[in-house]
Every structure is written in structure tokens, then in C-alpha cells.
Amino acid sequence: MGANRCAGTRQASLVIRGSGIARASVRSIAVAALLFLSGAARAGHQVPGAIPWELTDFAPGGEVLFACQLRYFDIARNGGLVPCYGPDTIRLAYGAADLLASGFDGTGETLVLLEAYGSPTAFSDLQVFDATWGLPDPPEFRMVTMPGTPAFDPGNATMVSWAYETSLDVQWSHAMAPGARIVVVAAASDDDMDLSTALDFALDRSLGQVVSMSFGESEHDANPQAIDAWEKAFAKARRKQVTVLASSGDEGSTVTEERDANAYVYAFRNVSYPASSPQVTAVGGTNLRYGEDGHADPAGAYLGERVWNDEAQGIAGVGGGGVSVLFPEPEYQRGLPDSVRRALGGFRGLPDVAYNAGVVGGVVAYVGFPGVTDGYYVFGGTSAGPPQWAGIVSDLNEGLGRPSGFLNRRLYQLGRLGVTAGLFHDVTRGNNGFCYALYPTGAEGCVPGFSAEPGWDLATGYGTPNFGRLGRLLSEPDGGDGK
């Protein structure tokens, strides 16, 4: 499995606090694994990161539509059920409400969601979502199915996980850019080459100026030929001023390997690709707290965030982040503090930014495809971040009258200038260590993580956005090569 694994099959967490892994050696172990073990690893399949957790009660007609919108952040007080958020709350938390109120809702823009297989009910699911939240349907919705894509099979667990992802991405990108057109490009499979071919298709036909990718695989599993194809596509996106966003993963400082229907995490630090590409903007995860008196509440206030780590509450989900072993430190990260650059060791660090990803404090999305119980589910995972960022970038593009393009160079320039504190929620609490069954033995253990710190860090990047303030500064021309 890749870093962004759909965790609907792992609803029981293994919370193991002892670790036999020496911190000083984990990077050398990772490098050795890539050099000497890659031939034995399963390679070439990206995995979606949506975590569908539970059906939630829907109560139409009330100001609060779902019972989970008022639950406690400590799920023990809810009988094990999780709190959740709707679009209005997320917009308020991240400054998007003001942006939308100013009239910038993505009108005239098109955002592209890159998926495998797609979903037969993506649009009808969106219509239910829109009716629930009082949103207009998008001015245009298209599902572009690449040649060779098989018909949806509700008995195929892989297709089902991608259908969950597709509905989540469609609904929440639209929630942030209700005026934008949406194009879902459904690759023929989750194979790297099929997905990169689908991205090339979208770029060659100029389908949109923002691309969201909510999937990943371990760099350890990465096929060099596939990476070459991906990187060429990302370079093309850069030339065409297309913003590309990718989720950083759901297993903290490591990534899962799936073999013979079993899921284990690699027993060393490693990161998710394509998020680790220096040519994309990697989106990590946080636990957002919005509400009051220890519980969620749409009428409450922003209470703060920490690194997404739900293990303490019995849920195996942690925000991905760490250091690449494939890509050297890009030019735009060379202005980070010396202490951070020592941790990077000359390689690309991720994520660049973050967004709410917790299952505890997840977002609600509707699914109604064959083989599942129709209804609203609470979703977690870093995969929820890129489509929402994509929606907001579409809003910004409308306001600018031109595409924003590659974000990272400008983002890190803001960091060097020391102004990100006023533009981001700087996440300074938490750690993304992950405890699970270790590959290849299945023995329980932990992989040490990275802690959030003031400024940029390997758990949440620069933190989560205040889009109302951030938009103008991210819109300055890039003028670089992305390295």
C-alpha cells in the first residue's frame, strides 16, 4: 500500500508505545532499503487516502444538520463516536468564508481531480451534498474516463476505495469553489503509468489550472520508470502554470506495505510519493479544533490545531511527513533555518503546508454507489486537504484573472521573509510517530516521528492557511524553475 491508504479496513488501532528502532539509524536504514531491497517490493500502484469512518445521523431542517457536529473532541465522551465538520465550519476556520463572501467562488475556473476508476455516482452524490448544504451545483461537471477503464464492480475493494475518494474530493473541492467547473479524470487503474498518463491527458488538453491528487505510495515502492513519467508530467504542469497538490499520507513518518491482504508499515522512516516530488505542493494533516467547551460546534470558534495523530483515541491515522531519499533539497527549501536543514540532510522535506485531516474532527461526505449503505459518512485522511486547497486556489485564480501556478517558490519566500505567522495557523504541538504492525513480520512496534515546531517543520510544513490573507501573496508571479 502507499502512504495514502484508505483506512476503512483498519478501524482498530494498534497503539504500541515501545520502539526498538534506533533514531540515529532510521535514515540510513531507509536509504539501504531503497538501494538493495527495491527489487523485492511491490511497486507501481497508488492508493487513495480517504478514510471513511462511520455513517452519521442526518437531521434535516435544523441549524445543526448532523449529530456529530456537536460531539466532544474526546470520543470517549461520545461513546466512541467522532465529531465532524461541515463546509461552513471549515470555511470559517481557514479564512475561506471571507474570500467567498468577497465574490471569489471560482467562477470561470476549472479544477481537475485525478482519480483511478472514478465513481458511477460522483455527480448524484454531489447533488445530494449540495442540496444538504444549500450549495448550487457546479456550472459544469465532467467525468473523463480513460480508455481501458473497467466498469465499476462493487465487489472490488480497490474500486470501492477509489469511489469513496472520488466522492469526497468532488464534494469538498466544490464546497470551497462552488462556482468552478469540475473535471474528474478517471485513470484506467491505480497503476502509476495509468495515472501519470491521465495527468498528461489533462495537461495536454488544458482541462484545468489546478490538479488535486489524493493518493500515494512509499518511495520505497516507487518504480524509477514511473517516477520519470510523473516528473515529466509535473514539469509540464509547471510550464503550463498548473498548480499541483498532493496528500502527504496517513501513517505519519512511515508508509504502509500491503502483502497478501495484510497491511504493515515499513519499520523505518519513509515518505509518500508523489507528495515528495519537489514539483508539487505536499499537503499534510492536522487535528482541527473548532467549537467550544471541549466539543465541536459550528457556532463556536477556532480553538487551535495540532499534528494529526488519532492514535491516542484508538484510531490508526497520523499525518504524513518526513525526508525524501529520492529527491535532493530543492532550491526553495535552502532558506529554511539551519536546524531544519540539518534534519533534511540535503534532501527534500515534506509536507509544505497542512489542512484538517483528523478522523476525530473529520468532514462529512455523501456516498451512494452500489455496494455501500447510502448516506453521509465522516471522512478523515490527508486526502481531504488537496481538493480543498484546489478549490481555494481556483477562487484565487478567479480574483487574479490568471493562474497561480506552482506555489512552493512563493510559499518559501514568504517563510524566509518571516511573514507566514500572519498568513498561516502555525501548528506547534504534536508528533507524527506511528505505531502499527511492522513489515515484514507483522510484529507490533513504532516508527519515531517528527515534532511540530514554530515555523516550518516535518510534520505540518508551514501549517494551515488563512486564505483571506494568504491569497494575494501566493498570487505573485513565480518566475522560477521549481527546483
Residue pairs with C-beta under 8 A, 6 or more apart in sequence:
1 47
1 217
1 255
1 256
1 257
1 258
1 263
2 45
2 46
2 47
2 215
2 216
2 217
2 218
2 221
2 249
2 255
2 256
2 272
2 273
3 47
3 49
3 216
3 217
3 218
3 248
3 249
3 250
3 251
3 255
3 256
3 271
3 272
3 273
3 275
3 320
4 46
4 47
4 48
4 49
4 214
4 215
4 216
4 247
4 248
4 249
4 250
4 272
4 320
4 381
4 382
4 383
5 47
5 48
5 49
5 250
5 251
5 256
5 258
5 263
6 47
6 48
6 49
6 50
6 51
6 52
6 161
6 164
6 165
6 381
7 51
7 250
7 316
7 317
7 380
7 381
8 51
8 52
8 53
8 161
8 164
9 157
9 263
10 263
10 316
11 53
11 315
12 314
12 316
13 310
13 311
13 314
13 315
13 316
14 316
14 435
14 436
14 437
14 444
15 311
15 312
15 314
15 435
16 435
16 436
16 444
16 445
16 446
17 435
17 446
18 445
18 446
19 433
19 435
19 445
19 446
19 447
19 448
20 445
21 267
21 268
21 445
21 446
21 447
21 448
23 448
26 268
26 269
26 447
26 448
27 269
27 323
27 325
27 345
29 267
29 268
30 220
30 268
30 269
30 270
30 325
31 325
33 220
33 266
33 268
33 270
34 219
34 220
34 325
34 326
37 220
38 220
38 221
41 218
41 220
41 221
41 257
42 221
42 257
42 258
42 259
43 217
43 221
43 222
43 223
43 226
44 191
44 192
44 193
44 217
44 221
44 223
44 226
45 190
45 191
45 192
45 217
45 221
46 116
46 190
46 191
46 192
46 195
46 215
46 216
46 217
47 161
47 190
47 215
47 216
47 217
47 258
48 115
48 116
48 161
48 162
48 164
48 165
48 190
48 214
48 215
48 383
49 165
49 214
49 215
49 216
49 247
49 249
49 250
49 381
49 382
49 383
50 161
50 164
50 165
50 168
50 169
50 214
50 379
50 381
50 383
50 384
51 250
51 317
51 359
51 362
51 379
51 380
51 381
51 383
52 164
52 367
52 377
52 378
52 379
53 82
53 315
53 359
53 362
53 377
53 378
53 379
53 380
54 81
54 82
54 377
54 378
55 373
55 375
55 376
55 377
56 66
56 67
56 68
56 84
56 364
56 375
56 376
56 377
56 378
57 66
57 67
57 68
58 65
58 66
58 132
58 375
58 376
59 65
59 66
59 67
60 132
63 298
64 70
64 298
65 86
65 132
65 133
66 84
66 86
66 364
66 376
68 81
68 82
68 83
68 84
68 296
68 364
68 378
69 83
69 84
69 85
69 86
69 89
69 296
69 297
69 298
70 83
70 291
70 295
70 296
70 297
71 77
71 78
71 81
71 82
71 83
71 84
71 295
71 296
72 78
72 83
72 294
72 295
72 296
73 83
73 289
73 291
73 294
73 295
73 296
73 360
73 361
74 294
74 313
75 81
75 82
75 83
75 313
75 314
75 360
76 313
77 294
80 314
82 315
82 359
82 360
82 361
82 362
82 378
83 291
83 295
83 296
83 360
83 361
84 296
84 361
84 362
84 363
84 364
84 378
85 93
85 288
85 290
85 296
85 298
85 356
85 361
85 362
85 363
85 364
86 133
86 298
86 363
86 364
87 133
87 135
87 172
87 175
87 176
88 97
88 133
88 298
89 290
89 296
89 298
90 96
90 175
90 176
90 288
90 356
90 363
90 388
91 97
91 100
91 175
91 176
92 290
92 302
93 288
93 290
93 302
93 356
94 355
94 392
94 464
94 465
94 466
94 467
95 465
95 466
95 467
95 468
95 469
95 470
96 176
96 392
96 395
96 467
96 468
98 468
99 392
99 395
99 396
99 467
99 468
99 471
100 178
100 395
102 399
104 395
104 396
104 398
104 399
105 177
105 178
105 179
105 180
105 395
105 398
106 176
106 177
106 178
106 179
106 180
106 391
106 394
106 395
106 397
106 398
107 139
107 179
107 180
107 398
108 179
108 398
109 177
109 179
109 180
109 181
109 208
109 209
109 210
109 394
109 395
109 397
109 398
110 140
110 180
110 181
110 182
110 183
110 207
110 208
110 209
110 394
111 173
111 177
111 180
111 181
111 182
111 183
111 208
111 209
111 210
111 211
111 212
111 387
111 390
111 391
111 393
111 394
112 183
112 184
112 185
112 202
112 207
112 208
112 210
112 211
112 212
113 166
113 169
113 170
113 173
113 182
113 183
113 184
113 185
113 211
113 212
113 387
113 390
114 185
114 187
114 195
114 198
114 199
114 202
114 211
114 212
114 213
115 162
115 165
115 166
115 169
115 184
115 185
115 186
115 187
115 214
116 162
116 186
116 187
116 188
116 189
116 190
116 194
116 195
116 215
117 149
117 150
117 152
117 158
117 159
117 162
117 163
117 166
117 186
117 187
117 189
117 190
118 143
118 145
118 149
118 152
118 162
118 163
118 166
118 184
118 186
119 125
119 152
119 162
119 163
119 166
119 167
119 369
120 152
120 163
120 369
120 370
121 163
121 167
121 367
121 368
121 369
122 141
122 143
122 163
122 166
122 167
122 170
122 184
123 141
123 143
123 170
124 368
125 167
125 170
125 171
125 365
125 366
125 367
125 368
125 369
126 137
126 138
126 141
126 167
126 170
126 171
126 174
127 137
128 366
128 368
129 135
129 171
129 174
129 175
129 365
129 366
130 136
130 137
130 174
132 366
132 376
133 175
135 174
135 175
135 178
136 178
136 179
138 174
138 178
138 179
138 180
138 181
138 182
139 179
139 180
139 181
140 181
140 182
141 170
141 181
141 182
141 183
141 184
142 181
142 182
142 183
142 184
143 184
143 186
144 183
144 184
144 185
144 186
144 201
144 202
144 207
145 186
146 185
146 186
146 187
146 188
146 194
146 197
146 198
146 201
147 188
148 188
148 189
148 194
149 186
149 187
149 188
149 189
150 159
150 188
152 159
152 163
152 369
152 370
153 159
154 160
154 369
154 370
154 371
154 372
155 371
158 190
160 369
160 371
160 372
162 190
163 367
163 369
164 367
164 377
164 379
165 214
165 215
165 383
166 184
166 186
167 365
167 366
167 367
167 369
168 214
168 363
168 365
168 379
168 383
168 384
168 387
169 184
169 212
169 214
169 383
169 386
169 387
170 182
170 184
170 387
171 365
171 366
172 363
172 365
172 384
172 387
172 388
172 391
173 180
173 182
173 212
173 387
173 388
173 390
173 391
174 180
174 182
174 391
175 388
175 391
176 387
176 388
176 390
176 391
176 392
176 394
176 395
177 390
177 391
177 392
177 394
177 395
179 398
180 391
180 394
180 395
180 398
181 208
183 202
183 207
183 208
185 198
185 199
185 201
185 202
185 207
186 198
187 194
187 195
187 197
187 198
188 194
188 197
188 198
190 215
192 217
192 222
192 223
192 226
192 227
192 229
192 230
193 225
193 226
193 229
195 215
196 226
196 229
196 230
196 233
197 229
199 211
199 230
199 233
199 237
200 233
200 236
201 207
202 208
202 211
203 233
203 236
203 237
203 240
203 242
206 240
208 242
209 241
209 242
209 243
209 394
209 397
209 403
209 404
210 242
210 243
210 245
210 390
210 393
210 394
210 397
210 403
210 404
211 237
211 242
211 243
211 244
211 245
211 390
212 245
212 386
212 387
212 389
212 390
213 244
213 245
213 246
213 247
213 274
213 280
213 386
214 246
214 247
214 381
214 382
214 383
214 384
214 386
214 387
215 246
215 247
215 383
216 246
216 247
216 248
216 249
216 255
216 272
216 273
216 274
216 275
216 320
217 255
217 272
217 273
218 255
218 256
218 257
218 266
218 270
218 271
218 272
218 273
219 255
219 270
219 271
219 272
219 273
219 276
219 324
219 325
219 326
220 255
220 257
220 266
220 270
221 255
221 257
222 273
222 326
227 273
227 326
230 273
230 274
230 277
231 277
231 279
234 244
234 274
234 277
234 279
234 280
235 279
235 482
237 243
237 244
237 279
237 406
238 279
238 405
238 406
238 481
238 482
241 402
241 403
241 404
241 405
241 406
242 403
242 405
243 281
243 390
243 393
243 403
243 404
243 405
243 406
243 407
244 279
244 280
244 281
244 406
245 280
245 281
245 283
245 385
245 386
245 389
245 390
245 393
246 272
246 274
246 275
246 277
246 280
246 281
246 282
246 283
246 386
247 272
247 275
247 282
247 283
247 320
247 381
247 382
247 383
247 385
247 386
248 271
248 272
248 275
248 282
248 283
248 284
248 285
248 319
248 320
248 321
248 350
248 351
248 382
249 255
249 271
249 272
249 275
249 319
249 320
249 321
249 382
250 285
250 317
250 318
250 319
250 320
250 357
250 381
250 382
250 383
251 265
251 316
251 318
251 320
251 434
251 436
252 309
252 318
252 319
252 320
252 321
252 432
252 433
252 434
252 447
252 449
253 269
253 320
253 321
253 322
253 432
253 433
253 434
253 447
253 448
253 449
253 450
254 265
254 266
254 267
254 268
254 269
254 270
254 434
254 447
255 265
255 266
255 270
255 271
255 272
255 320
256 263
256 264
256 265
256 266
256 436
256 439
257 263
257 264
257 265
257 266
257 439
257 440
258 264
259 439
259 440
262 437
262 442
263 437
264 436
264 437
264 438
264 439
264 440
264 441
264 442
265 434
265 436
265 437
265 438
265 439
265 447
266 438
266 439
266 447
267 438
267 439
267 445
267 447
268 447
269 322
269 323
269 447
269 448
270 322
270 325
271 320
271 321
271 322
271 323
271 324
271 350
272 320
273 326
274 280
275 282
275 283
275 320
275 350
275 351
276 282
276 324
276 326
276 327
276 348
276 350
277 327
277 348
278 327
278 330
278 348
278 408
278 482
278 483
279 406
279 482
281 352
281 353
281 389
281 406
281 407
281 408
281 411
282 350
282 351
282 352
282 353
282 461
283 351
283 352
283 353
283 354
283 355
283 382
283 385
283 386
283 389
284 308
284 319
284 320
284 321
284 350
284 351
284 353
284 354
284 355
284 357
284 382
284 385
284 459
284 460
284 461
285 307
285 308
285 318
285 319
285 320
285 354
285 355
285 356
285 357
285 358
285 381
285 382
285 385
285 460
286 305
286 306
286 307
286 308
286 319
286 354
286 355
286 356
286 357
286 358
286 427
286 430
286 460
286 463
286 464
287 305
287 306
287 307
287 308
287 309
287 310
287 356
287 357
287 358
287 360
287 361
287 430
288 305
288 356
288 358
288 361
288 464
289 296
289 302
289 303
289 304
289 305
289 361
290 296
290 297
290 300
290 301
290 302
290 303
290 361
291 297
291 300
291 301
291 303
292 300
292 301
292 303
296 361
302 425
304 425
304 429
305 354
305 356
305 425
305 427
305 463
305 464
306 427
306 429
306 430
306 452
307 318
307 319
307 427
307 429
307 430
307 431
307 432
307 451
307 452
307 459
307 460
308 317
308 318
308 319
308 354
308 356
308 357
308 358
308 382
308 430
308 432
309 317
309 318
309 319
309 430
309 431
309 432
309 433
310 316
310 317
310 318
310 358
310 359
310 360
310 380
311 317
311 318
311 434
311 435
313 360
315 359
315 360
315 380
316 434
316 436
317 357
317 358
317 359
317 380
317 381
318 432
318 433
318 434
318 449
319 351
319 354
319 357
319 382
319 432
319 459
319 460
320 350
320 351
320 382
320 432
321 349
321 350
321 351
321 432
321 449
321 450
321 457
321 458
321 459
321 460
321 461
322 349
322 350
322 432
322 450
322 458
323 343
323 344
323 345
323 347
323 348
323 349
323 350
323 458
324 347
324 348
324 349
324 350
325 347
326 348
327 347
327 348
328 346
328 347
328 348
329 341
329 344
329 346
329 347
329 348
329 349
330 348
330 408
330 482
330 483
331 480
331 481
331 483
332 408
332 409
332 411
332 412
332 413
332 480
332 482
332 483
333 341
333 344
333 348
333 349
333 412
334 341
335 412
335 413
335 415
335 416
336 344
336 349
336 412
336 415
336 456
337 455
337 456
340 349
340 455
340 456
340 457
340 458
343 349
343 450
343 458
349 458
350 458
350 461
351 460
351 461
352 407
352 408
352 411
352 461
352 462
353 389
353 411
353 424
353 460
353 461
353 462
353 463
353 464
353 465
354 385
354 427
354 460
354 461
354 462
354 463
354 464
355 382
355 384
355 385
355 388
355 389
355 464
355 465
356 363
356 384
356 385
356 464
357 380
357 381
357 382
357 383
357 384
357 385
358 380
359 378
359 379
359 380
359 381
360 380
361 380
362 378
362 379
362 380
362 384
363 378
363 379
363 384
364 376
364 377
364 378
364 379
365 376
365 377
365 379
366 374
366 375
366 376
366 377
367 374
367 375
367 377
368 374
368 375
389 465
392 465
392 467
392 471
393 404
393 407
395 467
395 471
396 404
396 467
396 471
396 474
396 475
397 403
397 404
399 471
399 475
400 475
404 474
404 475
405 478
406 478
406 480
406 482
407 474
408 482
409 478
409 479
409 480
409 482
410 473
410 474
410 476
410 478
411 462
411 474
414 420
414 423
414 462
414 473
414 474
415 455
415 456
415 462
419 473
420 426
420 455
420 456
420 462
420 463
422 466
422 469
423 465
423 466
423 469
423 470
423 473
424 462
424 463
424 464
424 465
424 466
424 470
425 463
425 464
425 465
425 466
426 454
426 455
426 462
426 463
427 452
427 457
427 459
427 460
427 463
427 464
428 452
428 453
428 454
429 452
430 451
430 452
430 459
431 449
431 450
431 451
431 452
431 459
432 449
432 450
432 458
432 459
433 446
433 447
433 448
433 449
434 446
434 447
434 449
435 444
435 445
435 446
435 447
436 444
436 445
437 443
437 444
438 444
438 445
438 447
449 459
450 457
450 458
450 459
451 457
451 459
452 459
452 460
455 462
456 462
